[in-house]
Amino acid sequence: MSRGSIKVNTKNIFPIIKKWLYSDKDIFLRELVVNGCDAISKLKKLSAAGEAEFSETPRIDIVCDREAKTITITDNGIGMTEEEVKKYINQIAFSSAEEFLEKYKDQDEQSRIIGHFGLGFYSAFMVADSVELETKSYTGEPAVLWRCDGGTEYTMKESNKTDRGTKITLHISEAESDFLLKEKLRSILLKYCGFLPYEIYLNDEEKCVNDISPLWAKSPSDCADDEYKEFYHRVFSDFNDPLFWIHLNVEYPFNLKGILYFPKLTHDFESAQGKIKLYNNQVYVADNIKEIIPEFLMLLKGVLDCPDIPLNVSRSALQNDEIVAKIAAHITKKVADRLLSMHKSDKESFDGYWADIAPFIEYGCLSDEKFYEKLKGIMQAKTTDGEYVSLVEFAGKNEKQILYATSETQQAQYIKMIKEEGKTALIFPHLIDIHFISFLEMKEQWKFTRIDTVPEQTSDDEELIGIFKKALGKDDLKITTSPLKTPLPALIVQEEHIRRMSDISRMFSSSKLPEGHTLVLNSESKVIKGLSALPEDKRDIICRQVYDLARISNSSLSGEEMTDFIERTASLLENLAI
């Protein structure tokens, strides 16, 4: 048996590994399983080159023993000789994967090397007090048993292991005993190793944990719609079907495969959050890496597999990476191309999806001017007549003066009023729409006016204004009169710029009516015309009722205000019944 010190460039690397190498301790299992996959991939390459035999099914076995407090990871891959253990385990600075790739780089690769021997192996000490590595090389040389207790000292001796491959036993520390739970290991395997190319078995179960042939790795022509939907439901735990999807399959100038799904939005845009999982050769890396995935695509759900991104990805290192920039640009282009193609070939479906995809597209236009320029011609909105129209065409027909509404229900009276005037408005129901409208005004010089803004023709009837202010007790309330085309006696309106600020802050506001509103009395209403002739007590009741009706048609009342309105309405009904 030999003893020695692990050669590293610092006095003791293990505190660094345990505290700083990875942010999540469960990464240790990914590193060890990926190393096992690398070992199998190497043996398959040698077998293909006629340099080794490999007839059995490739597999990795993981066994957790709560009583013994151990986790064992075993592969039937290439194995290591004593000299290789000394080189790749005892000297942390080397990486056998890089050396192996250099040697076989000109051969046709069926499976690319994923991780790195050495440093990834030492992640085991994040959860273990001591580690044993038992390995036998495909060369037939004697097997080796290596032990280390977490310091820089190790022991190494010949082993009686007879089968090829590597077995790593982790003696789990008391503080990390949770990792001895089988279901915890299963969840880690599903997260990080759920799509690795070789079968992984947990505690000798009959069914392997992972899917060795993920859908994104197949050719799009070989995938059925039901397969795409099943994959979506399984990976994202979303029982709703996706609207549609994009299957990415790029080999040059970079390697990128994946599927992006457009989910049906069930909440408002600001609360919607997608999930795009980044993989490296079927190894999970992280979710929503914004340096690779444009921010506006974060509303989508999907998987991206890119071997050109380092497995242990550093976000700061990606910011100026040329390949990463090309990947992000390509993804954006493919999304735009898919939307253009759908608009051209299946306009009916495109219109049907619009309510769900509009926030995403608008966000993309706000984030990326090139994205907007490409999709400008298909940007659309639903009209108050129930039809979808091109924004460019609608602006042209209306001389860049565009009326819009934000709610067909809440603004129903205003919509009815403009229809009677022979006008049409666009419906912009999402919170992001107000930002997009401002963007279009600056970009295209279009002018947007909401239908519940102050009418063009107003006049000040001092007598009526005085009656309402006195009855309501609101001397600072803005009141005007106008011949409105509605049976309502009054409406609440706002100046457009005040309305914009109100819409932007809507998520933070209460039910109280925003400041800066104007009460417009309908000078054509019989109620308003006959108001001055009524006794003062009746005028006060009618004024409050008219005001609250106007508010209800515009926004909402507080609980106390609604109670007062209901009781007042009941009193008026009683008087009518007498």
CORCOR-V345135 format. One record per residue. N is the residue number from 0. PSI is psi in radians with two decimals (none if undefined). NEAR is the number of other ideal C-beta (glycine too) atoms within 8 Angstrom. Layout:
# CORCOR-V345135
n-><N & N>
psi-><PSI & PSI>
near-><NEAR & NEAR>
This chain:
# CORCOR-V345135
n-><0 & 1 & 2 & 3 & 4 & 5 & 6 & 7 & 8 & 9 & 10 & 11 & 12 & 13 & 14 & 15 & 16 & 17 & 18 & 19 & 20 & 21 & 22 & 23 & 24 & 25 & 26 & 27 & 28 & 29 & 30 & 31 & 32 & 33 & 34 & 35 & 36 & 37 & 38 & 39 & 40 & 41 & 42 & 43 & 44 & 45 & 46 & 47 & 48 & 49 & 50 & 51 & 52 & 53 & 54 & 55 & 56 & 57 & 58 & 59 & 60 & 61 & 62 & 63 & 64 & 65 & 66 & 67 & 68 & 69 & 70 & 71 & 72 & 73 & 74 & 75 & 76 & 77 & 78 & 79 & 80 & 81 & 82 & 83 & 84 & 85 & 86 & 87 & 88 & 89 & 90 & 91 & 92 & 93 & 94 & 95 & 96 & 97 & 98 & 99 & 100 & 101 & 102 & 103 & 104 & 105 & 106 & 107 & 108 & 109 & 110 & 111 & 112 & 113 & 114 & 115 & 116 & 117 & 118 & 119 & 120 & 121 & 122 & 123 & 124 & 125 & 126 & 127 & 128 & 129 & 130 & 131 & 132 & 133 & 134 & 135 & 136 & 137 & 138 & 139 & 140 & 141 & 142 & 143 & 144 & 145 & 146 & 147 & 148 & 149 & 150 & 151 & 152 & 153 & 154 & 155 & 156 & 157 & 158 & 159 & 160 & 161 & 162 & 163 & 164 & 165 & 166 & 167 & 168 & 169 & 170 & 171 & 172 & 173 & 174 & 175 & 176 & 177 & 178 & 179 & 180 & 181 & 182 & 183 & 184 & 185 & 186 & 187 & 188 & 189 & 190 & 191 & 192 & 193 & 194 & 195 & 196 & 197 & 198 & 199 & 200 & 201 & 202 & 203 & 204 & 205 & 206 & 207 & 208 & 209 & 210 & 211 & 212 & 213 & 214 & 215 & 216 & 217 & 218 & 219 & 220 & 221 & 222 & 223 & 224 & 225 & 226 & 227 & 228 & 229 & 230 & 231 & 232 & 233 & 234 & 235 & 236 & 237 & 238 & 239 & 240 & 241 & 242 & 243 & 244 & 245 & 246 & 247 & 248 & 249 & 250 & 251 & 252 & 253 & 254 & 255 & 256 & 257 & 258 & 259 & 260 & 261 & 262 & 263 & 264 & 265 & 266 & 267 & 268 & 269 & 270 & 271 & 272 & 273 & 274 & 275 & 276 & 277 & 278 & 279 & 280 & 281 & 282 & 283 & 284 & 285 & 286 & 287 & 288 & 289 & 290 & 291 & 292 & 293 & 294 & 295 & 296 & 297 & 298 & 299 & 300 & 301 & 302 & 303 & 304 & 305 & 306 & 307 & 308 & 309 & 310 & 311 & 312 & 313 & 314 & 315 & 316 & 317 & 318 & 319 & 320 & 321 & 322 & 323 & 324 & 325 & 326 & 327 & 328 & 329 & 330 & 331 & 332 & 333 & 334 & 335 & 336 & 337 & 338 & 339 & 340 & 341 & 342 & 343 & 344 & 345 & 346 & 347 & 348 & 349 & 350 & 351 & 352 & 353 & 354 & 355 & 356 & 357 & 358 & 359 & 360 & 361 & 362 & 363 & 364 & 365 & 366 & 367 & 368 & 369 & 370 & 371 & 372 & 373 & 374 & 375 & 376 & 377 & 378 & 379 & 380 & 381 & 382 & 383 & 384 & 385 & 386 & 387 & 388 & 389 & 390 & 391 & 392 & 393 & 394 & 395 & 396 & 397 & 398 & 399 & 400 & 401 & 402 & 403 & 404 & 405 & 406 & 407 & 408 & 409 & 410 & 411 & 412 & 413 & 414 & 415 & 416 & 417 & 418 & 419 & 420 & 421 & 422 & 423 & 424 & 425 & 426 & 427 & 428 & 429 & 430 & 431 & 432 & 433 & 434 & 435 & 436 & 437 & 438 & 439 & 440 & 441 & 442 & 443 & 444 & 445 & 446 & 447 & 448 & 449 & 450 & 451 & 452 & 453 & 454 & 455 & 456 & 457 & 458 & 459 & 460 & 461 & 462 & 463 & 464 & 465 & 466 & 467 & 468 & 469 & 470 & 471 & 472 & 473 & 474 & 475 & 476 & 477 & 478 & 479 & 480 & 481 & 482 & 483 & 484 & 485 & 486 & 487 & 488 & 489 & 490 & 491 & 492 & 493 & 494 & 495 & 496 & 497 & 498 & 499 & 500 & 501 & 502 & 503 & 504 & 505 & 506 & 507 & 508 & 509 & 510 & 511 & 512 & 513 & 514 & 515 & 516 & 517 & 518 & 519 & 520 & 521 & 522 & 523 & 524 & 525 & 526 & 527 & 528 & 529 & 530 & 531 & 532 & 533 & 534 & 535 & 536 & 537 & 538 & 539 & 540 & 541 & 542 & 543 & 544 & 545 & 546 & 547 & 548 & 549 & 550 & 551 & 552 & 553 & 554 & 555 & 556 & 557 & 558 & 559 & 560 & 561 & 562 & 563 & 564 & 565 & 566 & 567 & 568 & 569 & 570 & 571 & 572 & 573 & 574 & 575 & 576 & 577>
psi-><2.37 & 2.65 & 2.77 & -3.11 & 2.39 & 2.28 & 1.96 & 2.95 & 0.25 & 2.80 & -0.77 & 1.92 & -0.27 & -0.69 & -0.59 & -0.76 & -0.81 & -0.57 & -0.58 & -0.35 & -0.75 & 2.52 & -0.45 & 2.19 & -0.48 & -0.09 & -0.43 & -0.69 & -0.70 & -0.80 & -0.77 & -0.69 & -0.71 & -0.69 & -0.68 & -0.73 & -0.70 & -0.75 & -0.68 & -0.75 & -0.69 & -0.76 & -0.66 & -0.63 & -0.76 & -0.67 & -0.72 & -0.50 & 0.01 & 0.29 & -0.08 & 2.80 & 2.41 & 1.60 & -0.36 & 2.95 & 2.20 & 2.40 & 2.77 & 2.30 & 2.34 & 2.24 & 2.21 & 2.31 & 1.82 & -0.62 & -0.77 & -0.21 & 0.83 & 2.68 & 2.24 & 2.29 & 2.10 & 2.36 & 2.78 & 0.77 & -2.61 & -0.48 & 3.10 & 2.58 & 3.03 & -0.74 & -0.65 & -0.63 & -0.77 & -0.70 & -0.77 & -0.35 & -0.79 & -0.40 & 1.71 & -0.42 & -0.35 & 2.75 & 1.90 & -0.54 & -0.76 & -0.73 & -0.72 & -0.74 & -0.71 & -0.67 & -0.64 & 0.38 & -0.42 & -0.12 & 2.74 & 2.05 & 2.19 & -0.56 & 2.23 & 2.62 & 2.35 & -1.07 & -2.75 & 2.26 & 2.78 & -1.70 & -0.69 & -0.66 & -0.69 & -0.14 & -0.29 & -0.54 & -0.02 & -0.48 & -0.15 & 2.50 & -0.61 & 2.74 & 2.42 & 2.39 & 2.07 & 2.18 & 2.56 & 2.23 & 2.70 & -0.28 & -0.24 & -0.04 & 2.77 & 2.54 & 2.81 & 2.42 & 2.08 & 2.34 & 2.55 & 2.41 & 0.29 & -0.03 & -2.80 & 0.03 & 2.52 & 2.86 & 2.60 & 2.30 & 2.97 & 2.53 & 2.77 & 0.23 & 2.30 & -0.44 & 2.52 & 2.58 & -2.95 & 2.43 & 2.14 & 2.17 & 2.14 & 2.17 & 1.76 & 2.37 & 2.73 & -0.66 & -0.36 & 0.49 & -0.33 & -0.46 & -0.11 & -0.02 & 2.19 & -0.75 & -0.51 & -0.75 & -0.69 & -0.77 & -0.63 & -0.75 & -0.73 & -0.62 & -0.88 & -0.52 & 0.26 & -0.26 & 0.37 & 2.66 & -0.08 & 2.55 & 2.37 & 2.23 & 2.44 & 2.12 & 0.76 & 0.47 & 2.66 & -0.61 & 2.36 & 2.72 & -0.58 & 2.90 & 1.89 & -0.17 & 1.28 & 2.65 & -0.64 & -0.38 & -0.19 & 2.86 & 2.41 & -0.56 & -0.28 & 0.06 & 2.29 & 2.76 & -0.71 & -0.59 & -0.73 & -0.75 & -0.76 & -0.74 & -0.74 & -0.86 & -0.72 & -0.76 & -0.63 & 0.06 & 0.68 & 2.04 & -0.23 & 2.52 & 2.52 & 2.74 & -0.89 & -3.11 & 2.88 & 2.18 & 2.00 & 2.37 & 1.56 & 2.35 & -0.30 & 2.42 & 0.10 & 2.89 & 2.06 & 2.19 & 2.70 & 3.05 & 2.24 & 2.21 & 2.44 & 1.84 & 2.78 & 2.13 & 2.17 & -0.12 & 3.09 & 2.79 & -0.79 & -0.46 & -0.12 & 2.39 & 2.19 & -2.97 & 2.05 & 2.05 & 2.25 & 2.26 & 2.74 & 1.86 & 0.84 & 0.16 & 2.17 & 2.35 & -0.99 & 2.96 & 2.52 & 0.99 & 1.78 & -0.37 & -0.40 & -0.66 & 2.06 & 2.47 & -0.67 & -0.32 & -0.13 & -0.22 & -0.28 & 2.99 & 2.52 & -3.11 & 2.44 & 2.24 & 1.95 & 1.77 & -0.29 & -0.13 & 2.29 & 2.52 & -0.90 & 1.37 & 2.32 & 2.05 & -0.68 & -0.58 & -0.34 & -0.35 & -0.60 & 0.30 & 2.21 & -0.73 & -0.74 & -0.75 & -0.70 & -0.67 & -0.81 & -0.74 & -0.68 & -0.73 & -0.78 & -0.75 & -0.76 & -0.64 & -0.80 & -0.76 & -0.69 & -0.72 & -0.72 & -0.75 & -0.74 & -0.72 & -0.63 & -0.73 & -0.39 & 1.18 & -0.59 & -0.78 & -0.69 & -0.78 & -0.68 & -0.54 & -0.24 & -0.73 & -0.55 & -0.60 & -0.25 & -0.82 & -0.72 & -0.82 & -0.76 & -0.71 & -0.73 & -0.71 & -0.67 & -0.53 & -0.53 & 1.90 & -0.60 & -0.64 & -0.75 & -0.80 & -0.61 & -0.61 & 0.03 & -0.73 & -0.31 & 0.02 & 2.33 & 3.07 & 2.70 & 2.44 & 2.95 & -0.14 & 0.00 & 0.19 & 2.68 & 2.30 & 2.66 & 2.35 & -0.70 & -0.79 & -0.70 & -0.72 & -0.67 & -0.71 & -0.48 & 0.36 & 0.76 & 0.23 & 1.91 & 2.15 & 2.50 & 2.75 & 2.77 & -0.24 & 2.08 & -0.45 & -0.95 & -0.53 & 0.48 & -0.71 & -0.65 & -0.67 & -0.76 & -0.68 & -0.78 & -0.52 & -0.71 & -0.37 & 0.00 & 0.39 & 2.80 & 2.44 & 2.80 & 2.59 & 2.10 & 1.57 & -0.16 & 2.66 & -0.57 & -0.33 & -0.63 & -0.59 & -0.69 & -0.66 & -0.79 & -0.67 & -0.79 & -0.63 & -0.68 & -0.69 & -0.75 & -0.07 & 0.59 & 2.67 & 2.14 & 2.34 & 2.19 & 2.60 & -0.29 & 0.57 & 3.04 & 2.26 & 2.72 & -0.66 & 1.90 & 2.76 & 2.80 & 1.86 & 1.73 & -0.65 & -0.85 & -0.76 & -0.73 & -0.71 & -0.81 & -0.75 & -0.69 & -0.75 & -0.63 & -0.29 & 0.59 & 1.49 & -0.43 & 0.03 & 2.28 & 2.17 & 2.39 & 3.03 & 2.63 & 2.56 & 1.51 & 2.51 & 1.18 & 2.58 & -0.21 & 2.51 & -0.32 & 2.77 & 2.72 & 2.31 & 2.95 & 2.68 & 2.55 & -0.76 & -0.61 & -0.68 & -0.73 & -0.83 & -0.65 & -0.74 & -0.73 & -0.66 & 0.21 & -0.63 & -0.33 & -0.09 & 2.81 & -2.93 & -0.11 & 2.43 & 2.32 & 2.68 & 2.72 & 0.24 & 2.80 & 2.35 & 2.04 & 1.99 & 2.33 & 1.83 & -0.21 & -0.09 & 2.36 & -0.57 & -0.80 & -0.71 & -0.64 & 0.07 & -0.76 & -0.35 & -0.13 & 2.74 & 2.70 & -0.67 & -0.68 & -0.66 & -0.74 & -0.77 & -0.79 & -0.70 & -0.78 & -0.67 & -0.76 & -0.75 & -0.81 & -0.64 & -0.74 & -0.70 & -0.73 & -0.65 & -0.22 & -0.77 & -1.90 & 2.89 & 2.74 & 2.97 & -0.77 & -0.74 & -0.67 & -0.69 & -0.77 & -0.70 & -0.74 & -0.78 & -0.66 & -0.70 & -0.75 & -0.68 & -0.72 & -0.67 & -0.67 & -0.73 & -0.64 & -0.53 & -0.30 & none>
near-><5 & 6 & 7 & 8 & 6 & 13 & 7 & 9 & 3 & 6 & 3 & 8 & 11 & 11 & 7 & 9 & 12 & 8 & 6 & 4 & 9 & 9 & 2 & 5 & 9 & 10 & 11 & 13 & 15 & 13 & 13 & 14 & 16 & 15 & 13 & 15 & 17 & 14 & 14 & 15 & 13 & 12 & 14 & 12 & 12 & 12 & 11 & 8 & 8 & 4 & 5 & 8 & 5 & 9 & 3 & 5 & 4 & 10 & 11 & 14 & 11 & 16 & 10 & 14 & 10 & 7 & 4 & 5 & 9 & 10 & 15 & 13 & 14 & 13 & 14 & 10 & 16 & 13 & 13 & 12 & 10 & 11 & 6 & 10 & 15 & 10 & 10 & 13 & 13 & 10 & 11 & 10 & 7 & 10 & 10 & 12 & 12 & 8 & 9 & 10 & 9 & 7 & 6 & 10 & 6 & 3 & 8 & 3 & 7 & 6 & 8 & 7 & 10 & 13 & 13 & 10 & 13 & 14 & 9 & 12 & 13 & 11 & 14 & 13 & 11 & 13 & 11 & 14 & 7 & 9 & 13 & 10 & 15 & 14 & 15 & 15 & 12 & 10 & 5 & 4 & 7 & 7 & 12 & 16 & 12 & 13 & 11 & 11 & 7 & 9 & 7 & 10 & 10 & 12 & 10 & 14 & 8 & 8 & 11 & 5 & 10 & 5 & 6 & 10 & 13 & 14 & 11 & 14 & 11 & 13 & 11 & 13 & 9 & 4 & 4 & 11 & 9 & 6 & 13 & 10 & 9 & 8 & 6 & 9 & 14 & 10 & 8 & 12 & 16 & 9 & 9 & 12 & 17 & 11 & 10 & 13 & 7 & 11 & 10 & 15 & 12 & 12 & 8 & 5 & 8 & 2 & 4 & 9 & 12 & 12 & 6 & 9 & 5 & 11 & 9 & 11 & 8 & 9 & 6 & 7 & 4 & 5 & 10 & 5 & 5 & 6 & 9 & 15 & 10 & 8 & 11 & 14 & 10 & 7 & 8 & 10 & 6 & 9 & 4 & 7 & 6 & 14 & 10 & 10 & 11 & 9 & 10 & 13 & 8 & 9 & 4 & 4 & 3 & 11 & 8 & 14 & 11 & 13 & 13 & 15 & 14 & 12 & 14 & 8 & 9 & 4 & 5 & 7 & 11 & 7 & 6 & 10 & 6 & 12 & 8 & 15 & 11 & 16 & 14 & 14 & 10 & 11 & 15 & 12 & 11 & 8 & 7 & 9 & 12 & 9 & 9 & 12 & 13 & 11 & 7 & 12 & 15 & 11 & 13 & 12 & 12 & 12 & 12 & 16 & 14 & 15 & 8 & 8 & 14 & 7 & 11 & 6 & 13 & 7 & 9 & 5 & 8 & 13 & 8 & 4 & 9 & 6 & 9 & 12 & 8 & 10 & 14 & 12 & 8 & 11 & 15 & 14 & 8 & 10 & 12 & 11 & 8 & 10 & 13 & 11 & 8 & 12 & 9 & 6 & 6 & 6 & 8 & 6 & 9 & 12 & 9 & 6 & 12 & 11 & 7 & 11 & 11 & 11 & 13 & 12 & 11 & 13 & 12 & 16 & 14 & 11 & 9 & 10 & 6 & 7 & 13 & 12 & 7 & 8 & 14 & 8 & 6 & 10 & 11 & 10 & 13 & 10 & 13 & 12 & 5 & 5 & 6 & 8 & 10 & 9 & 11 & 9 & 8 & 13 & 11 & 8 & 6 & 9 & 5 & 10 & 8 & 13 & 14 & 14 & 16 & 11 & 7 & 10 & 5 & 9 & 13 & 9 & 10 & 12 & 13 & 9 & 12 & 13 & 10 & 8 & 7 & 4 & 7 & 9 & 13 & 15 & 12 & 12 & 8 & 10 & 11 & 12 & 12 & 11 & 10 & 12 & 11 & 9 & 10 & 11 & 11 & 6 & 7 & 7 & 7 & 10 & 8 & 11 & 10 & 11 & 13 & 12 & 11 & 9 & 9 & 3 & 6 & 10 & 8 & 7 & 9 & 6 & 7 & 13 & 12 & 8 & 12 & 15 & 12 & 8 & 10 & 10 & 6 & 6 & 5 & 4 & 9 & 8 & 12 & 13 & 14 & 12 & 7 & 13 & 7 & 10 & 3 & 12 & 10 & 14 & 15 & 15 & 11 & 14 & 9 & 10 & 6 & 12 & 12 & 10 & 8 & 12 & 10 & 9 & 8 & 8 & 6 & 4 & 8 & 4 & 6 & 6 & 8 & 10 & 5 & 9 & 12 & 12 & 14 & 16 & 16 & 15 & 12 & 6 & 13 & 5 & 9 & 14 & 7 & 8 & 12 & 8 & 4 & 9 & 5 & 6 & 6 & 8 & 13 & 10 & 11 & 11 & 13 & 11 & 12 & 14 & 12 & 13 & 11 & 14 & 12 & 10 & 12 & 13 & 9 & 6 & 10 & 9 & 6 & 6 & 9 & 9 & 8 & 9 & 12 & 8 & 8 & 12 & 9 & 8 & 9 & 10 & 8 & 8 & 7 & 6 & 5 & 4>
